[in-house]
C-alpha cells in the first residue's frame, strides 16, 4: 500500500507509537495515508482502538517477523 508519510516507532512502547501517529496525522490532509512501523505487539490492538476513537480509518495491519505495520487514512 502506498503511504504519503512513514513513521518509524520501532523500539518504542505504548503509548509513544500512538502519540507520534496522532501528531503525524495532524500534519496530513484528509484522505492521506500514514504508515506506522512498530515493534510493540500491543500496537495491533492499540491502533484499532485509536482508529475507533478518532474516526481515522485503519486501512490495513500486517505482521512481518517481529514488526507490526499499520496503515491509517486521515479522516
C-alpha positions in Angstrom: 0.0 0.0 0.0 1.2 3.5 -0.9 1.6 5.9 2.1 2.2 9.7 1.9 4.1 9.6 5.1 6.0 6.9 7.1 6.6 6.9 10.8 9.2 4.6 12.4 8.3 3.9 16.0 10.3 0.7 16.3 11.8 0.2 19.8 9.1 2.5 21.4 6.4 1.1 23.6 2.8 2.2 24.2 1.7 5.0 24.3 4.5 6.6 22.2 3.6 5.0 18.8 0.0 6.2 19.2 1.1 9.7 20.3 3.6 10.0 17.4 1.0 8.8 15.0 -1.6 11.3 16.3 0.9 14.2 15.8 1.9 13.0 12.3 -1.8 12.7 11.2 -2.5 16.2 12.4 0.0 17.5 9.8 -1.6 15.5 7.0 -4.5 16.2 4.7 -7.8 14.3 4.8 -7.6 11.1 2.8 -3.8 10.8 3.1 -2.3 7.5 4.4 0.2 7.2 7.2 2.4 4.0 7.5 3.5 3.3 11.1 6.2 0.7 11.8 6.3 -0.7 15.3 7.9 -3.5 17.4 5.4 -3.3 20.2 3.0 -6.3 20.0 0.3 -4.3 21.8 0.3 -1.8 19.0 -2.1 -4.1 17.0 -5.0 -3.5 19.4 -3.8 0.0 20.3 -4.2 1.2 16.7 -7.5 -0.5 16.3 -8.8 1.4 19.4 -7.2 4.6 18.2 -8.9 4.4 14.9 -12.3 3.8 16.5 -11.9 6.7 18.9 -10.5 9.3 16.4 -12.5 8.4 13.3 -9.4 7.8 11.3 -9.6 4.7 9.1 -7.3 1.7 9.9 -6.9 0.6 6.4 -4.6 -2.4 7.0 -2.4 -4.1 9.6 0.3 -6.7 9.0 2.8 -8.6 11.0 6.3 -9.2 9.4 8.5 -11.3 11.7 8.7 -9.1 14.9 7.4 -5.9 13.3 3.9 -4.6 13.1 2.8 -2.4 10.3 -0.2 -0.1 10.5 -1.8 2.0 7.7 -4.1 4.8 8.8 -6.1 7.0 6.5 -6.7 10.5 7.8 -10.3 11.4 8.3 
